[in-house]
Amino acid sequence: MESDVLEQMLMSWGVVALCVLLALWLALPLLRRWRARRRLERAIVADGIEQMRDVLLDNGMGGQAFFEWLLLTPEGIRVVMTSGREGIIFAGERMDSWAQVVGKRTTHFPNPLYSLEESLSALRFHLPKQHVEANLLFIGNCSFPKGRPSSVLTPAELEQGGPVTSEREASPLLGEAWKKLQGMVRKVDPATEGYLLPIQEESPRWRWLLIVMLLIVAGVWLYWRELGI
């Protein structure tokens, strides 16, 4: 009798454990990606005294400049733009086209530093007396075998700088310029201006669907076995 009960328990919980383990195995890459993204965002935030994200600013020529990140630092105002490209990157300050090599496939894309320069021009128009700078942050698994522009950063280099400490504060004039800038920018409306936002790597829907199905199967199986239906 005891062996039958034990066998029934093993049957009930064995299937549940298998489904849960498979769901966890499928979810681990998603969790790692989420943790890496959160770690990167914390590193960017820690690099400034105050931050603004996904905002638009009049560029002084009848248009608008988009800023993914604006940071107030003790030295000035920094623009940070991210890029999720992976593989081997061939880049240069004044190269109109950069190249990305993944395996045997080569993809060319416009020099993103030109967009950064346009963003800096918009800031200089409104804050001509303040120091402004910009960085392009590559967040993907990439390398630059032929060298990379000085304004291009990797997450490791960003984290090496460490957080801005409370002892390092912005000057009163810089603080006033930051407040002025806060009054001039506006948040991007995702409904109508979502195309401006950086493209986030989406997880395959089939993976999420399979995780949910496995958990449902585990719950239904356990319910059925315990009630003896």
MDAnalysis code that builds the backbone (N, CA, C; Angstrom):
import MDAnalysis as mda
import numpy as np

u = mda.Universe.empty(687, n_residues=229, atom_resindex=np.repeat(np.arange(229), 3), trajectory=True)
u.add_TopologyAttr("name", ["N", "CA", "C"] * 229)
u.add_TopologyAttr("resid", np.arange(1, 230))
u.add_TopologyAttr("resname", ["MET", "GLU", "SER", "ASP", "VAL", "LEU", "GLU", "GLN", "MET", "LEU", "MET", "SER", "TRP", "GLY", "VAL", "VAL", "ALA", "LEU", "CYS", "VAL", "LEU", "LEU", "ALA", "LEU", "TRP", "LEU", "ALA", "LEU", "PRO", "LEU", "LEU", "ARG", "ARG", "TRP", "ARG", "ALA", "ARG", "ARG", "ARG", "LEU", "GLU", "ARG", "ALA", "ILE", "VAL", "ALA", "ASP", "GLY", "ILE", "GLU", "GLN", "MET", "ARG", "ASP", "VAL", "LEU", "LEU", "ASP", "ASN", "GLY", "MET", "GLY", "GLY", "GLN", "ALA", "PHE", "PHE", "GLU", "TRP", "LEU", "LEU", "LEU", "THR", "PRO", "GLU", "GLY", "ILE", "ARG", "VAL", "VAL", "MET", "THR", "SER", "GLY", "ARG", "GLU", "GLY", "ILE", "ILE", "PHE", "ALA", "GLY", "GLU", "ARG", "MET", "ASP", "SER", "TRP", "ALA", "GLN", "VAL", "VAL", "GLY", "LYS", "ARG", "THR", "THR", "HIS", "PHE", "PRO", "ASN", "PRO", "LEU", "TYR", "SER", "LEU", "GLU", "GLU", "SER", "LEU", "SER", "ALA", "LEU", "ARG", "PHE", "HIS", "LEU", "PRO", "LYS", "GLN", "HIS", "VAL", "GLU", "ALA", "ASN", "LEU", "LEU", "PHE", "ILE", "GLY", "ASN", "CYS", "SER", "PHE", "PRO", "LYS", "GLY", "ARG", "PRO", "SER", "SER", "VAL", "LEU", "THR", "PRO", "ALA", "GLU", "LEU", "GLU", "GLN", "GLY", "GLY", "PRO", "VAL", "THR", "SER", "GLU", "ARG", "GLU", "ALA", "SER", "PRO", "LEU", "LEU", "GLY", "GLU", "ALA", "TRP", "LYS", "LYS", "LEU", "GLN", "GLY", "MET", "VAL", "ARG", "LYS", "VAL", "ASP", "PRO", "ALA", "THR", "GLU", "GLY", "TYR", "LEU", "LEU", "PRO", "ILE", "GLN", "GLU", "GLU", "SER", "PRO", "ARG", "TRP", "ARG", "TRP", "LEU", "LEU", "ILE", "VAL", "MET", "LEU", "LEU", "ILE", "VAL", "ALA", "GLY", "VAL", "TRP", "LEU", "TYR", "TRP", "ARG", "GLU", "LEU", "GLY", "ILE"])
u.atoms.positions = np.array([
    [0.827, -1.216, 0.000],
    [0.000, 0.000, 0.000],
    [0.865, 1.271, 0.000],
    [1.903, 1.252, 0.888],
    [2.767, 2.418, 0.959],
    [3.502, 2.637, -0.356],
    [3.912, 1.525, -0.985],
    [4.615, 1.654, -2.267],
    [3.706, 2.237, -3.343],
    [2.428, 1.896, -3.292],
    [1.481, 2.459, -4.258],
    [1.323, 3.962, -4.055],
    [1.236, 4.358, -2.779],
    [1.106, 5.786, -2.477],
    [2.339, 6.542, -2.943],
    [3.515, 5.945, -2.661],
    [4.769, 6.577, -3.084],
    [4.841, 6.688, -4.601],
    [4.413, 5.650, -5.282],
    [4.418, 5.656, -6.746],
    [3.489, 6.734, -7.295],
    [2.323, 6.870, -6.648],
    [1.370, 7.894, -7.075],
    [1.950, 9.305, -6.874],
    [2.629, 9.487, -5.736],
    [3.229, 10.789, -5.461],
    [4.334, 11.102, -6.462],
    [5.161, 10.099, -6.744],
    [6.225, 10.307, -7.717],
    [5.656, 10.625, -9.096],
    [4.588, 9.954, -9.459],
    [3.948, 10.206, -10.742],
    [3.390, 11.624, -10.798],
    [2.730, 12.032, -9.708],
    [2.114, 13.364, -9.685],
    [3.162, 14.463, -9.739],
    [4.118, 14.380, -8.805],
    [5.093, 15.464, -8.699],
    [6.219, 15.356, -9.711],
    [6.460, 14.162, -10.241],
    [7.506, 14.021, -11.250],
    [7.169, 14.778, -12.525],
    [5.916, 14.641, -12.982],
    [5.484, 15.364, -14.187],
    [5.516, 16.866, -13.948],
    [5.054, 17.267, -12.737],
    [5.068, 18.696, -12.398],
    [6.494, 19.241, -12.404],
    [7.406, 18.508, -11.765],
    [8.802, 18.954, -11.700],
    [9.411, 19.052, -13.089],
    [9.093, 18.076, -13.950],
    [9.631, 18.092, -15.308],
    [9.142, 19.327, -16.070],
    [7.857, 19.627, -15.968],
    [7.291, 20.785, -16.668],
    [7.898, 22.088, -16.148],
    [8.037, 22.183, -14.816],
    [8.589, 23.403, -14.223],
    [10.051, 23.578, -14.616],
    [10.820, 22.493, -14.613],
    [12.237, 22.573, -14.998],
    [12.391, 22.989, -16.459],
    [11.557, 22.445, -17.319],
    [11.605, 22.836, -18.727],
    [11.242, 24.311, -18.892],
    [10.237, 24.768, -18.133],
    [9.837, 26.180, -18.201],
    [10.970, 27.077, -17.727],
    [11.660, 26.678, -16.639],
    [12.788, 27.463, -16.138],
    [13.935, 27.484, -17.147],
    [14.176, 26.349, -17.795],
    [15.247, 26.277, -18.794],
    [14.972, 27.235, -19.953],
    [13.703, 27.332, -20.341],
    [13.334, 28.253, -21.419],
    [13.369, 29.708, -20.953],
    [13.098, 29.930, -19.666],
    [13.010, 31.302, -19.156],
    [14.370, 31.888, -18.809],
    [15.372, 31.044, -18.545],
    [16.674, 31.551, -18.098],
    [17.298, 32.562, -19.064],
    [17.333, 32.297, -20.385],
    [17.902, 33.302, -21.296],
    [17.151, 34.634, -21.243],
    [15.834, 34.580, -21.067],
    [15.039, 35.801, -20.976],
    [15.377, 36.567, -19.707],
    [15.563, 35.844, -18.610],
    [15.911, 36.485, -17.348],
    [17.315, 37.092, -17.409],
    [18.244, 36.384, -18.053],
    [19.603, 36.925, -18.192],
    [19.589, 38.206, -19.008],
    [18.818, 38.206, -20.085],
    [18.730, 39.393, -20.930],
    [18.117, 40.560, -20.166],
    [17.084, 40.279, -19.371],
    [16.441, 41.325, -18.572],
    [17.403, 41.879, -17.534],
    [18.165, 40.990, -16.875],
    [19.123, 41.435, -15.863],
    [20.226, 42.275, -16.484],
    [20.712, 41.868, -17.676],
    [21.760, 42.628, -18.351],
    [21.263, 44.028, -18.733],
    [20.010, 44.101, -19.187],
    [19.441, 45.397, -19.548],
    [19.285, 46.296, -18.330],
    [18.810, 45.711, -17.229],
    [18.658, 46.485, -15.994],
    [20.008, 46.951, -15.469],
    [21.017, 46.101, -15.564],
    [22.357, 46.473, -15.102],
    [22.908, 47.623, -15.935],
    [22.674, 47.561, -17.230],
    [23.138, 48.633, -18.099],
    [22.436, 49.947, -17.767],
    [21.133, 49.901, -17.567],
    [20.392, 51.117, -17.236],
    [20.875, 51.707, -15.917],
    [21.163, 50.850, -14.938],
    [21.680, 51.348, -13.664],
    [23.040, 52.007, -13.838],
    [23.883, 51.450, -14.722],
    [25.204, 52.030, -14.971],
    [25.081, 53.400, -15.627],
    [24.134, 53.535, -16.555],
    [23.930, 54.832, -17.208],
    [23.426, 55.851, -16.199],
    [22.451, 55.451, -15.399],
    [21.892, 56.359, -14.396],
    [22.965, 56.788, -13.404],
    [23.821, 55.843, -13.000],
    [24.860, 56.147, -12.016],
    [25.917, 57.088, -12.561],
    [25.960, 57.251, -13.877],
    [26.966, 58.101, -14.499],
    [26.597, 59.582, -14.427],
    [25.399, 59.891, -13.969],
    [24.967, 61.281, -13.900],
    [24.348, 61.624, -12.560],
    [24.304, 62.909, -12.260],
    [23.653, 63.381, -11.040],
    [22.142, 63.308, -11.205],
    [21.675, 63.715, -12.375],
    [20.262, 63.610, -12.734],
    [20.182, 63.116, -14.169],
    [19.019, 62.588, -14.532],
    [18.866, 62.001, -15.856],
    [17.513, 62.355, -16.455],
    [17.473, 62.392, -17.770],
    [16.229, 62.452, -18.530],
    [16.335, 61.407, -19.635],
    [15.204, 60.792, -19.963],
    [15.240, 59.706, -20.944],
    [14.113, 59.847, -21.952],
    [14.441, 59.546, -23.217],
    [13.469, 59.536, -24.311],
    [12.706, 60.860, -24.380],
    [13.456, 61.925, -24.661],
    [12.860, 63.257, -24.733],
    [13.185, 63.906, -26.076],
    [12.383, 64.903, -26.428],
    [12.560, 65.679, -27.656],
    [12.853, 67.125, -27.295],
    [13.696, 67.746, -28.132],
    [14.077, 69.141, -27.928],
    [14.105, 69.848, -29.276],
    [13.561, 71.050, -29.315],
    [13.622, 71.864, -30.529],
    [15.084, 72.043, -30.934],
    [15.394, 71.782, -32.205],
    [16.787, 71.858, -32.643],
    [17.182, 73.233, -33.157],
    [16.260, 74.198, -33.095],
    [16.583, 75.553, -33.527],
    [16.472, 75.766, -35.023],
    [16.084, 74.735, -35.761],
    [15.960, 74.855, -37.220],
    [14.597, 74.377, -37.693],
    [13.612, 74.444, -36.804],
    [12.265, 74.034, -37.180],
    [11.989, 72.565, -36.999],
    [12.953, 71.832, -36.486],
    [12.767, 70.405, -36.266],
    [12.970, 70.053, -34.802],
    [13.092, 68.774, -34.522],
    [13.280, 68.303, -33.158],
    [14.392, 67.267, -33.098],
    [15.151, 67.330, -32.020],
    [16.220, 66.360, -31.790],
    [15.765, 65.378, -30.719],
    [16.043, 64.091, -30.951],
    [15.664, 63.047, -29.999],
    [16.855, 62.690, -29.130],
    [16.598, 62.530, -27.837],
    [17.641, 62.150, -26.886],
    [17.185, 60.897, -26.131],
    [17.924, 59.830, -26.310],
    [17.612, 58.605, -25.561],
    [17.948, 58.790, -24.085],
    [19.143, 59.349, -23.812],
    [19.555, 59.652, -22.446],
    [20.205, 61.035, -22.407],
    [19.822, 61.834, -21.425],
    [20.483, 63.099, -21.121],
    [20.930, 63.017, -19.666],
    [22.216, 63.240, -19.437],
    [22.763, 63.122, -18.087],
    [23.378, 64.444, -17.650],
    [23.067, 64.843, -16.443],
    [23.735, 65.978, -15.814],
    [24.925, 65.439, -15.040],
    [26.126, 65.834, -15.441],
    [27.342, 65.390, -14.767],
    [28.039, 66.604, -14.170],
    [29.010, 66.394, -13.283],
    [29.734, 67.537, -12.728],
    [30.463, 68.360, -13.780],
    [30.812, 67.723, -14.893],
    [31.561, 68.414, -15.942],
    [30.670, 69.121, -16.960],
    [29.418, 68.691, -17.088],
    [28.533, 69.264, -18.095],
    [27.328, 68.378, -18.339],
    [26.822, 68.429, -19.556],
    [25.655, 67.630, -19.922],
    [26.079, 66.618, -20.978],
    [25.744, 65.366, -20.723],
    [26.168, 64.282, -21.613],
    [24.965, 63.641, -22.290],
    [25.135, 63.374, -23.568],
    [24.143, 62.638, -24.354],
    [24.641, 61.203, -24.500],
    [23.775, 60.237, -24.251],
    [24.125, 58.828, -24.436],
    [23.097, 58.187, -25.356],
    [23.593, 57.582, -26.420],
    [22.746, 56.841, -27.351],
    [23.239, 55.402, -27.386],
    [22.337, 54.439, -27.332],
    [22.737, 53.029, -27.309],
    [22.536, 52.377, -28.670],
    [23.305, 51.333, -28.899],
    [23.180, 50.528, -30.112],
    [23.331, 49.066, -29.726],
    [22.392, 48.237, -30.151],
    [22.405, 46.819, -29.788],
    [23.065, 45.919, -30.804],
    [23.884, 46.449, -31.686],
    [24.498, 45.628, -32.739],
    [25.546, 44.682, -32.174],
    [25.664, 43.514, -32.803],
    [26.607, 42.503, -32.362],
    [27.552, 42.149, -33.506],
    [28.558, 41.332, -33.179],
    [29.498, 40.894, -34.196],
    [30.710, 41.808, -34.286],
    [31.323, 41.843, -35.447],
    [32.500, 42.671, -35.702],
    [32.048, 43.987, -36.341],
    [32.485, 45.094, -35.770],
    [32.089, 46.412, -36.250],
    [33.299, 47.132, -36.825],
    [33.162, 47.641, -38.028],
    [34.182, 48.480, -38.649],
    [33.639, 49.904, -38.681],
    [34.320, 50.789, -37.956],
    [33.774, 52.133, -37.760],
    [34.886, 53.175, -37.823],
    [34.491, 54.393, -38.143],
    [35.419, 55.520, -38.174],
    [34.667, 56.814, -37.966],
    [35.334, 57.799, -37.381],
    [34.704, 59.085, -37.071],
    [33.995, 59.678, -38.285],
    [34.668, 59.684, -39.429],
    [34.136, 60.349, -40.628],
    [33.763, 59.372, -41.729],
    [33.589, 58.127, -41.393],
    [33.086, 57.161, -42.379],
    [31.577, 57.315, -42.478],
    [31.070, 57.586, -43.678],
    [29.625, 57.758, -43.842],
    [28.864, 56.469, -43.551],
    [29.488, 55.332, -43.804],
    [28.827, 54.051, -43.607],
    [29.706, 53.147, -42.753],
    [29.121, 52.555, -41.739],
    [29.821, 51.575, -40.921],
    [29.387, 50.175, -41.346],
    [30.167, 49.178, -40.951],
    [29.874, 47.803, -41.352],
    [29.791, 46.901, -40.123],
    [28.845, 45.977, -40.167],
    [28.658, 44.971, -39.121],
    [28.794, 43.596, -39.765],
    [29.695, 42.781, -39.225],
    [29.925, 41.446, -39.767],
    [29.521, 40.419, -38.722],
    [28.542, 39.597, -39.070],
    [28.095, 38.504, -38.202],
    [28.205, 37.225, -39.018],
    [29.174, 36.394, -38.659],
    [29.422, 35.197, -39.464],
    [29.927, 35.591, -40.841],
    [29.207, 35.159, -41.879],
    [29.591, 35.505, -43.246],
    [28.734, 36.641, -43.810],
    [27.900, 37.222, -42.959],
    [26.999, 38.268, -43.429],
    [27.511, 39.642, -43.025],
    [27.557, 40.553, -43.980],
    [27.989, 41.923, -43.731],
    [26.834, 42.886, -43.973],
    [26.587, 43.747, -43.004],
    [25.515, 44.731, -43.095],
    [26.108, 46.125, -42.930],
    [25.734, 47.021, -43.813],
    [26.195, 48.410, -43.732],
    [25.082, 49.268, -43.135],
    [25.467, 50.226, -42.299],
    [24.491, 51.126, -41.694],
    [25.101, 52.517, -41.563],
    [24.266, 53.562, -41.581],
    [24.780, 54.942, -41.522],
    [25.571, 55.194, -40.245],
    [26.569, 56.042, -40.358],
    [27.385, 56.434, -39.211],
    [26.499, 57.065, -38.140],
    [26.309, 56.415, -36.972],
    [25.428, 56.970, -35.941],
    [25.992, 58.193, -35.245],
    [27.294, 58.437, -35.416],
    [27.891, 59.612, -34.784],
    [27.359, 60.909, -35.383],
    [26.894, 60.844, -36.635],
    [26.304, 62.035, -37.247],
    [25.033, 62.448, -36.509],
    [24.235, 61.450, -36.102],
    [23.024, 61.747, -35.327],
    [23.383, 62.336, -33.970],
    [24.441, 61.809, -33.370],
    [24.895, 62.354, -32.092],
    [25.325, 63.810, -32.232],
    [25.995, 64.111, -33.314],
    [26.448, 65.484, -33.540],
    [25.270, 66.427, -33.722],
    [24.232, 65.954, -34.385],
    [23.026, 66.778, -34.522],
    [22.390, 67.043, -33.163],
    [22.408, 66.036, -32.296],
    [21.863, 66.212, -30.950],
    [22.685, 67.229, -30.167],
    [23.997, 67.147, -30.290],
    [24.862, 68.109, -29.604],
    [24.637, 69.523, -30.129],
    [24.398, 69.650, -31.425],
    [24.145, 70.974, -32.004],
    [22.882, 71.586, -31.417],
    [21.858, 70.754, -31.203],
    [20.615, 71.246, -30.594],
    [20.869, 71.726, -29.167],
    [21.674, 70.991, -28.414],
    [22.001, 71.414, -27.054],
    [22.806, 72.705, -27.053],
    [23.772, 72.802, -27.952],
    [24.601, 74.014, -28.009],
    [23.779, 75.230, -28.400],
    [22.750, 75.010, -29.203],
    [21.884, 76.125, -29.600],
    [21.189, 76.714, -28.381],
    [20.713, 75.862, -27.489],
    [19.973, 76.331, -26.323],
    [20.882, 76.654, -25.134],
    [22.021, 75.970, -25.054],
    [22.936, 76.166, -23.913],
    [24.343, 76.448, -24.436],
    [24.533, 77.590, -25.087],
    [25.811, 77.865, -25.759],
    [27.002, 77.980, -24.818],
    [26.779, 78.268, -23.564],
    [27.885, 78.487, -22.627],
    [28.218, 77.254, -21.789],
    [27.510, 76.154, -22.029],
    [27.725, 74.953, -21.228],
    [28.481, 73.889, -22.020],
    [29.254, 73.102, -21.273],
    [29.983, 72.003, -21.901],
    [29.025, 70.838, -22.148],
    [28.974, 70.364, -23.373],
    [28.142, 69.213, -23.722],
    [29.011, 68.191, -24.441],
    [28.695, 66.927, -24.249],
    [29.433, 65.846, -24.889],
    [28.478, 64.693, -25.163],
    [28.946, 63.741, -25.948],
    [28.067, 62.632, -26.328],
    [28.857, 61.340, -26.429],
    [28.168, 60.234, -26.131],
    [28.759, 58.904, -26.269],
    [27.773, 57.964, -26.946],
    [28.314, 57.106, -27.789],
    [27.537, 56.029, -28.405],
    [27.898, 54.756, -27.662],
    [26.929, 54.138, -27.015],
    [27.161, 52.968, -26.178],
    [26.698, 51.708, -26.907],
    [27.647, 50.853, -27.287],
    [27.313, 49.577, -27.923],
    [27.025, 48.557, -26.832],
    [25.792, 48.077, -26.778],
    [25.380, 47.181, -25.707],
    [25.356, 45.724, -26.151],
    [25.612, 45.466, -27.410],
    [25.632, 44.088, -27.884],
    [27.011, 43.469, -27.726],
    [27.127, 42.202, -28.025],
    [28.402, 41.489, -27.965],
    [29.158, 41.762, -29.258],
    [29.983, 42.800, -29.234],
    [30.653, 43.214, -30.468],
    [32.115, 43.556, -30.187],
    [32.883, 43.670, -31.265],
    [34.295, 44.041, -31.173],
    [34.642, 44.977, -32.313],
    [35.748, 45.727, -32.139],
    [36.190, 46.697, -33.130],
    [37.648, 46.395, -33.484],
    [37.888, 45.413, -34.348],
    [39.265, 44.983, -34.632],
    [40.126, 46.054, -35.301],
    [39.530, 47.004, -35.973],
    [40.279, 48.054, -36.666],
    [40.257, 49.372, -35.890],
    [39.875, 49.297, -34.624],
    [39.808, 50.513, -33.829],
    [38.402, 51.095, -33.840],
    [38.146, 51.980, -32.878],
    [36.827, 52.602, -32.780],
    [36.963, 54.051, -32.368],
    [35.990, 54.854, -32.733],
    [36.025, 56.273, -32.366],
    [36.057, 56.466, -30.856],
    [36.650, 57.561, -30.423],
    [36.814, 57.820, -28.986],
    [35.480, 57.995, -28.272],
    [34.456, 58.405, -28.987],
    [33.160, 58.638, -28.354],
    [32.329, 57.362, -28.219],
    [32.842, 56.239, -28.731],
    [32.140, 54.969, -28.644],
    [32.569, 54.243, -27.364],
    [31.581, 53.792, -26.588],
    [31.839, 53.101, -25.331],
    [31.262, 51.693, -25.345],
    [31.795, 50.859, -24.449],
    [31.210, 49.548, -24.176],
    [30.660, 49.569, -22.752],
    [29.739, 48.651, -22.403],
    [29.208, 48.627, -21.039],
    [30.289, 48.512, -19.974],
    [31.351, 47.720, -20.249],
    [32.426, 47.557, -19.259],
    [33.105, 48.888, -18.973],
    [33.340, 49.681, -20.008],
    [33.978, 50.980, -19.810],
    [33.062, 51.940, -19.059],
    [31.780, 51.857, -19.333],
    [30.830, 52.714, -18.633],
    [30.814, 52.388, -17.143],
    [30.840, 51.101, -16.815],
    [30.788, 50.684, -15.416],
    [32.080, 50.981, -14.680],
    [33.198, 51.046, -15.397],
    [34.477, 51.335, -14.754],
    [34.499, 52.729, -14.140],
    [33.723, 53.638, -14.731],
    [33.700, 54.993, -14.208],
    [33.096, 55.078, -12.824],
    [32.207, 54.135, -12.484],
    [31.574, 54.145, -11.174],
    [30.532, 55.229, -11.068],
    [29.733, 55.194, -10.002],
    [28.684, 56.200, -9.823],
    [29.236, 57.568, -9.470],
    [28.498, 58.588, -9.818],
    [28.863, 59.948, -9.432],
    [28.584, 60.097, -7.948],
    [29.581, 60.458, -7.164],
    [29.414, 60.574, -5.720],
    [28.779, 61.905, -5.353],
    [28.250, 61.968, -4.140],
    [27.574, 63.176, -3.684],
    [28.530, 64.356, -3.552],
    [29.861, 64.052, -3.397],
    [30.818, 65.141, -3.260],
    [31.028, 65.887, -4.565],
    [30.740, 65.222, -5.689],
    [30.937, 65.855, -6.995],
    [29.594, 66.379, -7.480],
    [29.403, 67.658, -7.307],
    [28.138, 68.277, -7.690],
    [28.346, 69.215, -8.878],
    [27.257, 69.478, -9.562],
    [27.314, 70.412, -10.681],
    [27.384, 71.841, -10.138],
    [28.013, 72.713, -10.894],
    [28.095, 74.119, -10.493],
    [26.707, 74.745, -10.528],
    [26.509, 75.846, -9.801],
    [25.190, 76.503, -9.816],
    [24.741, 76.882, -11.221],
    [25.670, 77.375, -12.045],
    [25.300, 77.766, -13.408],
    [24.873, 76.548, -14.234],
    [25.585, 75.446, -14.047],
    [25.229, 74.228, -14.767],
    [23.895, 73.696, -14.271],
    [23.655, 73.793, -12.967],
    [22.373, 73.357, -12.421],
    [21.218, 74.174, -12.977],
    [21.415, 75.488, -13.127],
    [20.382, 76.340, -13.708],
    [20.149, 75.973, -15.179],
    [21.232, 75.684, -15.899],
    [21.092, 75.291, -17.309],
    [20.308, 73.980, -17.422],
    [20.545, 73.067, -16.496],
    [19.823, 71.789, -16.506],
    [18.332, 72.009, -16.261],
    [18.006, 72.864, -15.313],
    [16.597, 73.156, -15.042],
    [15.939, 73.815, -16.249],
    [16.689, 74.686, -16.912],
    [16.175, 75.313, -18.124],
    [15.902, 74.258, -19.196],
    [16.811, 73.327, -19.318],
    [16.653, 72.254, -20.305],
    [15.442, 71.380, -19.970],
    [15.235, 71.100, -18.695],
    [14.082, 70.307, -18.288],
    [12.767, 70.968, -18.689],
    [12.761, 72.291, -18.693],
    [11.549, 73.007, -19.073],
    [11.322, 73.058, -20.568],
    [12.347, 72.759, -21.356],
    [12.242, 72.855, -22.813],
    [11.957, 71.514, -23.486],
    [12.303, 70.414, -22.843],
    [12.123, 69.108, -23.473],
    [10.720, 68.579, -23.186],
    [10.326, 67.587, -23.948],
    [9.074, 66.871, -23.677],
    [9.296, 65.396, -23.943],
    [8.546, 64.572, -23.241],
    [8.676, 63.126, -23.390],
    [8.124, 62.678, -24.747],
    [8.747, 61.659, -25.290],
    [8.265, 61.057, -26.534],
    [6.954, 60.331, -26.262],
    [5.993, 60.536, -27.144],
    [4.720, 59.834, -27.052],
    [4.858, 58.491, -27.772],
    [4.897, 57.372, -27.037],
    [5.099, 56.073, -27.696],
    [4.018, 55.738, -28.719],
    [2.813, 56.264, -28.528],
    [1.711, 55.930, -29.432],
    [1.921, 56.523, -30.821],
    [2.438, 57.748, -30.879],
    [2.590, 58.428, -32.172],
    [4.057, 58.624, -32.583],
    [4.972, 58.507, -31.644],
    [6.388, 58.759, -31.935],
    [7.266, 57.585, -31.527],
    [6.664, 56.417, -31.419],
    [7.409, 55.239, -31.000],
    [8.542, 54.866, -31.936],
    [8.464, 55.290, -33.190],
    [9.512, 54.976, -34.161],
    [10.846, 55.627, -33.790],
    [10.798, 56.653, -32.934],
    [12.014, 57.325, -32.510],
    [12.775, 56.535, -31.450],
    [12.067, 55.707, -30.715],
    [12.667, 54.984, -29.608],
    [13.587, 53.877, -30.108],
    [14.639, 53.591, -29.366],
    [15.543, 52.503, -29.779],
    [14.813, 51.179, -29.830],
    [15.159, 50.367, -30.799],
    [14.516, 49.074, -30.972],
    [15.056, 48.113, -29.927],
    [14.160, 47.570, -29.111],
    [14.542, 46.585, -28.111],
    [14.450, 45.191, -28.711],
    [15.430, 44.382, -28.384],
    [15.415, 42.990, -28.867],
    [14.272, 42.243, -28.196],
    [13.341, 41.783, -28.993],
    [12.177, 41.105, -28.446],
    [12.418, 39.602, -28.316],
    [11.875, 39.048, -27.269],
    [11.976, 37.604, -27.075],
    [10.998, 36.891, -28.009],
    [11.389, 35.729, -28.545],
    [10.478, 34.981, -29.427],
    [9.170, 34.658, -28.711],
    [8.063, 34.919, -29.386],
    [6.761, 34.659, -28.769],
    [6.556, 33.184, -28.475],
    [7.126, 32.323, -29.333],
    [6.941, 30.893, -29.118],
    [7.532, 30.454, -27.787],
    [8.614, 31.135, -27.367],
    [9.245, 30.759, -26.102],
    [8.332, 31.084, -24.920],
    [7.748, 32.308, -24.942],
    [6.823, 32.685, -23.882],
    [5.593, 31.776, -23.881],
    [5.090, 31.467, -25.087],
    [3.916, 30.611, -25.191],
    [4.188, 29.224, -24.633],
    [5.370, 28.683, -24.928],
    [5.725, 27.354, -24.443],
    [5.891, 27.346, -22.927],
    [6.462, 28.416, -22.378],
    [6.617, 28.508, -20.923],
    [5.251, 28.492, -20.246],
    [4.326, 29.296, -20.766],
    [2.981, 29.356, -20.188],
    [2.286, 28.005, -20.311],
    [2.425, 27.367, -21.468],
    [1.770, 26.063, -21.674],
    [2.311, 25.014, -20.710],
    [3.625, 25.012, -20.489],
    [4.214, 24.036, -19.572],
    [3.705, 24.236, -18.146],
    [3.598, 25.488, -17.714],
    [3.095, 25.763, -16.371],
    [1.624, 25.388, -16.243],
    [0.851, 25.623, -17.310],
    [-0.560, 25.230, -17.287],
    [-0.689, 23.714, -17.215],
    [0.117, 23.020, -18.013],
    [0.088, 21.550, -17.990],
    [0.440, 21.034, -16.598],
    [1.453, 21.653, -15.967],
    [1.845, 21.221, -14.624],
    [0.699, 21.412, -13.637],
    [0.027, 22.562, -13.715],
    [-1.075, 22.834, -12.795],
    [-2.258, 21.922, -13.024],
    [-2.616, 21.713, -14.278],
    [-3.752, 20.844, -14.598],
    [-3.464, 19.400, -14.194],
    [-2.237, 18.947, -14.474],
    [-1.865, 17.575, -14.127],
    [-1.934, 17.356, -12.608],
    [-1.384, 18.306, -11.847],
    [-1.395, 18.164, -10.393],
    [-2.821, 18.205, -9.858],
    [-3.631, 19.071, -10.401],
    [-5.037, 19.166, -9.973],
    [-5.778, 17.861, -10.255],
    [-5.518, 17.313, -11.433],
    [-6.182, 16.063, -11.831],
    [-5.738, 14.892, -10.968],
    [-4.435, 14.803, -10.664],
    [-3.916, 13.694, -9.877],
    [-4.343, 13.765, -8.412],
    [-4.337, 14.990, -7.887],
    [-4.685, 15.130, -6.466],
    [-6.154, 14.872, -6.216],
    [-7.002, 15.268, -7.132],
    [-8.449, 15.046, -6.956],
    [-8.880, 13.664, -7.421],
    [-7.975, 13.031, -8.148],
    [-8.286, 11.685, -8.605],
    [-9.371, 11.629, -9.635],
    [-9.484, 12.682, -10.457],
    [-10.531, 12.724, -11.472],
    [-10.108, 11.883, -12.685],
])
